[in-house]
Amino acid sequence: MIKNNPLHQFIFVSAALVIILAGIKVSSVIVVPFLLSLFIAIICSPLIRFMTKRHVPHWLAIALLLLLILLVFFFLVGLINGSAQEFTQSIPQYRQLMTARLNDIQAIAQKWHIPFSVKPDAIVKHFDPSSVMNFASSLLMNFSNVVSNAFVLILVVIFMLLEAPTAKHKFALVFSRQDGEEENHLERVLESIIGYLGVKSMMSLLTAVAIWTLLTIADVQYAILWATLSFLFNYIPSIGSIIATIPIILQTFLLNGFTTGFVVTISVIVINVSIGNVLEPRIMGKKLGLSTLVVFLSLLFWGWLLGTVGMLLSVPLTMALKIALESSPSTERYAILLSDRLPNKGKIPS
């Protein structure tokens, strides 16, 4: 009956999807660390392959990579804690600076006869300057909460990397309908994700270095913290660079004055637009294969479903879904909805 009635089939599939998504939402405590481990393992696999091709034993390559992961993790934790403590100790000074900046704004408004009246004490009372650092720290700590049990996460990554040489073939054997067909699709998924994350990592690193250089030249405090924040949130499509820019601009206007604030604001916008909208699409080319609308909607969907980590992984997860849909003749037509272009005439699946 379900097969013959399209309405019943639609209701059945929709109900199944709702149940699956509700299950993922409820079990996000388990799903999120697993997905994060999986994508860390996928990102690290080219490094493992690079070392093993140069006759480094597989176990030693994984050990070296583990050491690198631990160094990065402890660097981030130390960076966040050190910056937060330093900022907390300087809050009284920042309150005075904020009051002075608001008085300057009011003086400029009166000079140009702009109807603007403000009570600095009331604003400082309700808008604490420490909220700039709290905003950045909460963004980073929201991500680090997922890796709070770093030992278990690292163990999962290690075991995944140990199983990587045979895991792809195992999955292909379990899910294949024809010899080698599923292994080709798995290979496409991995190549697409590794290609995307590789380009994204290079662009994120370039953005972070550019912002660090800018803030260091402009004598803006916590330059390395803001550069790290920009690196991490550049993985979030569309809005990630905007989120990372907010605390930089607020702090610069507050601590460095209006002139430096305007220069830094314009420079950060130029950096993000040049790298994110010009350089990155030119290098990535057609690797993404997703429409702009789908990228933005996937950001909202995976962010709602899996939180901050879902936002970071929204594009790779959607790319994997698109390739999975393309792998079956019965679902191939739905992959077109996610694509950035129409198929050639005569090749539209029926």
C-alpha positions as CSV (number, residue, x, y, z in Angstrom):
1,M,0.0,0.0,0.0
2,I,2.9,2.4,0.9
3,K,4.7,1.6,-2.3
4,N,1.7,2.3,-4.5
5,N,0.5,5.5,-2.7
6,P,2.9,8.5,-3.0
7,L,1.2,10.3,-0.1
8,H,1.6,7.4,2.2
9,Q,5.1,7.0,1.1
10,F,5.8,10.7,1.8
11,I,4.2,10.5,5.3
12,F,6.2,7.3,6.1
13,V,9.5,8.8,5.0
14,S,8.8,12.1,6.8
15,A,7.9,10.3,10.0
16,A,11.1,8.2,9.8
17,L,13.2,11.3,9.3
18,V,11.6,13.1,12.3
19,I,12.3,10.0,14.5
20,I,15.9,9.8,13.2
21,L,16.6,13.5,13.7
22,A,15.0,13.4,17.2
23,G,17.2,10.5,18.1
24,I,20.4,12.3,16.9
25,K,19.3,15.4,18.8
26,V,18.8,13.5,22.0
27,S,22.0,11.5,21.6
28,S,24.1,14.5,20.6
29,V,26.3,14.0,23.6
30,I,27.6,10.8,21.9
31,V,27.1,11.8,18.2
32,V,29.0,15.1,18.4
33,P,32.3,13.7,19.8
34,F,32.1,10.8,17.4
35,L,31.6,13.1,14.4
36,L,34.4,15.4,15.6
37,S,36.7,12.4,16.0
38,L,35.8,11.2,12.6
39,F,36.6,14.5,10.9
40,I,39.8,15.0,12.8
41,A,40.8,11.5,11.6
42,I,39.9,12.4,8.0
43,I,41.9,15.6,8.2
44,C,44.8,13.8,9.7
45,S,44.8,10.9,7.2
46,P,46.8,12.8,4.5
47,L,49.5,13.5,7.1
48,I,49.6,9.9,8.1
49,R,49.8,8.9,4.4
50,F,52.5,11.5,3.8
51,M,54.7,10.0,6.6
52,T,54.1,6.3,5.8
53,K,55.0,6.9,2.1
54,R,58.4,8.1,3.4
55,H,58.9,4.8,5.2
56,V,57.8,6.1,8.7
57,P,56.2,3.2,10.5
58,H,52.4,3.5,10.8
59,W,52.4,3.4,14.6
60,L,55.1,6.1,14.8
61,A,53.3,8.4,12.3
62,I,50.2,8.2,14.6
63,A,52.3,8.8,17.7
64,L,53.8,12.0,16.1
65,L,50.4,13.1,15.0
66,L,49.0,12.5,18.6
67,L,51.8,14.7,19.9
68,L,50.9,17.5,17.5
69,I,47.2,17.3,18.5
70,L,48.1,17.5,22.2
71,L,50.3,20.5,21.6
72,V,47.6,22.3,19.7
73,F,45.0,21.4,22.4
74,F,47.1,22.6,25.3
75,F,48.0,25.7,23.4
76,L,44.4,26.7,23.0
77,V,43.5,25.9,26.6
78,G,46.4,28.0,27.9
79,L,45.7,30.8,25.5
80,I,42.1,31.1,26.6
81,N,42.8,30.9,30.3
82,G,45.7,33.3,30.2
83,S,43.9,35.9,28.1
84,A,40.7,35.7,30.3
85,Q,42.7,36.1,33.5
86,E,44.6,39.1,32.2
87,F,41.4,40.7,30.9
88,T,39.6,40.1,34.2
89,Q,42.4,41.9,36.1
90,S,42.2,44.9,33.8
91,I,38.4,45.3,34.0
92,P,38.4,48.5,36.2
93,Q,40.7,50.2,33.7
94,Y,38.5,49.2,30.8
95,R,35.4,50.6,32.6
96,Q,37.1,54.0,32.7
97,L,38.1,53.7,29.1
98,M,34.6,52.9,28.0
99,T,33.2,55.9,29.9
100,A,35.8,58.1,28.2
101,R,34.9,56.7,24.8
102,L,31.1,57.4,25.4
103,N,31.9,60.9,26.5
104,D,33.9,61.5,23.3
105,I,31.0,60.2,21.2
106,Q,28.6,62.5,23.0
107,A,31.0,65.5,22.5
108,I,31.3,64.8,18.7
109,A,27.5,64.5,18.5
110,Q,27.0,67.9,20.2
111,K,29.6,69.4,17.9
112,W,27.8,68.3,14.8
113,H,24.4,69.1,16.3
114,I,23.4,65.4,16.2
115,P,20.4,64.6,18.5
116,F,22.3,62.1,20.6
117,S,22.2,61.9,24.4
118,V,23.6,59.1,26.5
119,K,24.4,58.5,30.1
120,P,27.8,56.7,30.2
121,D,27.4,55.4,33.7
122,A,24.1,53.7,32.9
123,I,25.6,52.1,29.7
124,V,28.7,50.9,31.5
125,K,26.5,49.4,34.3
126,H,24.4,47.4,31.8
127,F,27.1,46.7,29.2
128,D,30.2,45.4,31.0
129,P,33.4,45.8,29.0
130,S,34.3,42.2,30.0
131,S,31.5,41.0,27.8
132,V,34.0,41.4,24.8
133,M,36.3,38.7,26.3
134,N,33.4,36.7,27.7
135,F,31.9,36.6,24.2
136,A,35.1,35.3,22.7
137,S,35.8,32.9,25.5
138,S,32.3,31.5,25.4
139,L,32.6,30.8,21.7
140,L,35.9,29.0,22.2
141,M,34.8,27.2,25.3
142,N,31.6,26.1,23.7
143,F,33.8,24.3,21.2
144,S,36.2,23.0,23.8
145,N,33.3,21.7,26.0
146,V,32.9,19.0,23.3
147,V,36.6,18.0,23.8
148,S,36.5,18.4,27.6
149,N,37.1,14.7,27.8
150,A,40.1,15.0,25.6
151,F,41.5,11.6,26.5
152,V,38.5,9.7,25.2
153,L,38.4,11.9,22.0
154,I,42.1,11.3,21.3
155,L,41.7,7.6,21.9
156,V,38.8,7.4,19.4
157,V,40.9,9.4,16.8
158,I,43.8,7.0,17.3
159,F,41.7,3.9,16.9
160,M,40.1,5.3,13.8
161,L,43.5,6.1,12.3
162,L,44.7,2.5,13.1
163,E,41.6,1.1,11.4
164,A,41.7,3.5,8.4
165,P,43.7,1.2,6.0
166,T,41.0,-1.5,6.1
167,A,37.9,0.4,7.3
168,K,37.0,1.8,3.8
169,H,37.1,-1.7,2.3
170,K,35.0,-3.1,5.1
171,F,32.2,-0.6,4.7
172,A,32.3,-1.1,0.9
173,L,31.8,-4.9,1.4
174,V,29.0,-4.4,3.9
175,F,27.0,-1.9,1.8
176,S,28.0,-2.7,-1.7
177,R,25.4,-3.9,-4.3
178,Q,27.9,-4.3,-7.1
179,D,31.6,-5.1,-6.8
180,G,33.6,-2.0,-6.1
181,E,30.7,0.4,-6.5
182,E,30.3,1.5,-2.9
183,E,34.1,1.7,-2.4
184,N,34.2,4.3,-5.3
185,H,31.4,6.3,-3.6
186,L,33.3,6.2,-0.2
187,E,36.4,7.3,-2.0
188,R,34.5,10.2,-3.5
189,V,33.2,11.2,-0.1
190,L,36.6,11.1,1.5
191,E,38.3,12.9,-1.4
192,S,35.7,15.6,-1.4
193,I,35.9,16.2,2.4
194,I,39.7,16.1,2.5
195,G,39.8,18.5,-0.5
196,Y,37.4,20.9,1.0
197,L,38.9,20.8,4.5
198,G,42.4,21.1,3.0
199,V,41.5,24.3,1.1
200,K,39.5,25.6,4.1
201,S,42.4,25.0,6.5
202,M,44.8,26.9,4.2
203,M,42.4,29.8,3.9
204,S,41.7,29.8,7.6
205,L,45.4,29.8,8.4
206,L,46.1,32.6,5.9
207,T,43.2,34.6,7.5
208,A,44.6,34.1,11.0
209,V,48.1,35.1,10.0
210,A,46.8,38.2,8.2
211,I,44.7,39.3,11.2
212,W,47.5,38.6,13.7
213,T,49.9,40.7,11.6
214,L,47.3,43.5,11.3
215,L,46.6,43.5,15.1
216,T,50.2,43.3,16.0
217,I,51.1,46.3,13.8
218,A,48.1,48.2,15.2
219,D,49.2,47.3,18.8
220,V,45.9,45.6,19.6
221,Q,46.0,43.4,22.7
222,Y,45.3,39.7,22.5
223,A,46.3,39.5,18.8
224,I,47.1,35.8,18.9
225,L,43.7,35.1,20.7
226,W,41.7,36.9,18.0
227,A,43.8,35.2,15.3
228,T,43.0,31.8,16.8
229,L,39.3,32.7,17.0
230,S,39.4,33.8,13.4
231,F,41.1,30.5,12.3
232,L,38.5,28.3,14.1
233,F,35.4,30.2,13.1
234,N,36.5,30.6,9.5
235,Y,35.4,27.0,9.1
236,I,31.8,28.1,9.7
237,P,30.5,29.2,6.2
238,S,28.9,32.6,5.7
239,I,28.8,33.9,9.2
240,G,31.9,32.5,10.9
241,S,34.2,35.3,9.9
242,I,31.6,37.9,11.0
243,I,31.2,36.3,14.5
244,A,35.0,36.3,14.9
245,T,35.3,39.9,13.8
246,I,32.8,41.3,16.4
247,P,35.0,41.1,19.5
248,I,38.0,42.4,17.6
249,I,36.2,45.5,16.5
250,L,34.6,46.2,19.9
251,Q,37.9,45.8,21.8
252,T,39.9,47.9,19.3
253,F,37.4,50.8,19.5
254,L,37.4,50.5,23.3
255,L,41.1,50.2,24.0
256,N,42.8,51.8,21.0
257,G,40.5,54.7,20.1
258,F,38.3,55.6,17.1
259,T,41.1,56.1,14.5
260,T,42.7,52.7,15.1
261,G,39.2,51.2,15.4
262,F,38.1,52.4,12.0
263,V,41.4,51.3,10.4
264,V,41.3,47.9,11.9
265,T,37.6,47.5,11.1
266,I,38.1,48.3,7.4
267,S,41.3,46.2,7.2
268,V,39.6,43.1,8.8
269,I,36.7,43.4,6.3
270,V,39.1,43.7,3.4
271,I,41.0,40.6,4.7
272,N,37.8,38.5,5.1
273,V,36.3,39.6,1.7
274,S,39.6,39.1,-0.2
275,I,40.3,35.6,1.2
276,G,36.7,34.3,1.7
277,N,35.0,35.8,-1.4
278,V,37.8,36.0,-3.9
279,L,40.8,33.8,-3.2
280,E,39.0,30.8,-1.6
281,P,36.3,30.3,-4.4
282,R,39.1,30.7,-7.0
283,I,41.2,27.9,-5.4
284,M,38.3,25.6,-4.5
285,G,36.7,25.9,-7.9
286,K,34.0,23.3,-8.4
287,K,35.1,21.1,-5.5
288,L,32.2,22.1,-3.3
289,G,29.4,21.3,-5.7
290,L,26.8,22.8,-3.3
291,S,24.5,25.8,-4.0
292,T,25.0,28.9,-1.9
293,L,21.5,28.6,-0.4
294,V,22.1,25.0,0.5
295,V,25.4,25.9,2.3
296,F,23.6,28.6,4.4
297,L,20.6,26.3,5.2
298,S,22.9,23.5,6.1
299,L,24.7,25.8,8.5
300,L,21.4,26.5,10.2
301,F,20.2,22.9,10.2
302,W,23.4,21.3,11.4
303,G,24.0,24.1,13.9
304,W,20.5,23.5,15.4
305,L,21.0,19.7,15.4
306,L,24.6,19.4,16.7
307,G,25.5,22.9,18.1
308,T,28.8,24.7,17.4
309,V,30.5,21.5,16.1
310,G,27.5,21.0,13.7
311,M,28.2,24.5,12.3
312,L,31.9,23.8,11.8
313,L,31.1,20.5,10.0
314,S,28.0,21.7,8.2
315,V,29.5,21.7,4.7
316,P,31.4,18.4,5.0
317,L,28.3,16.7,6.3
318,T,26.1,18.1,3.5
319,M,28.7,17.1,0.9
320,A,28.7,13.6,2.3
321,L,24.9,13.5,2.1
322,K,24.9,14.7,-1.5
323,I,27.3,12.0,-2.6
324,A,25.4,9.4,-0.6
325,L,22.2,10.4,-2.5
326,E,24.0,10.3,-5.8
327,S,25.2,6.7,-5.1
328,S,21.7,5.2,-5.5
329,P,19.5,5.5,-8.6
330,S,16.4,5.8,-6.5
331,T,17.7,8.8,-4.6
332,E,19.9,10.4,-7.3
333,R,17.3,12.9,-8.3
334,Y,17.3,14.4,-4.7
335,A,21.0,15.1,-5.0
336,I,20.1,17.7,-7.7
337,L,18.4,19.8,-5.0
338,L,21.7,20.2,-3.2
339,S,23.8,20.8,-6.3
340,D,25.0,24.2,-7.6
341,R,24.2,23.3,-11.2
342,L,21.7,21.4,-13.2
343,P,22.6,18.1,-14.9
344,N,22.9,17.9,-18.7
345,K,19.8,17.3,-20.8
346,G,19.0,13.7,-21.0
347,K,20.9,12.9,-17.8
348,I,18.2,13.9,-15.3
349,P,17.4,10.7,-13.3
350,S,13.8,9.5,-13.7
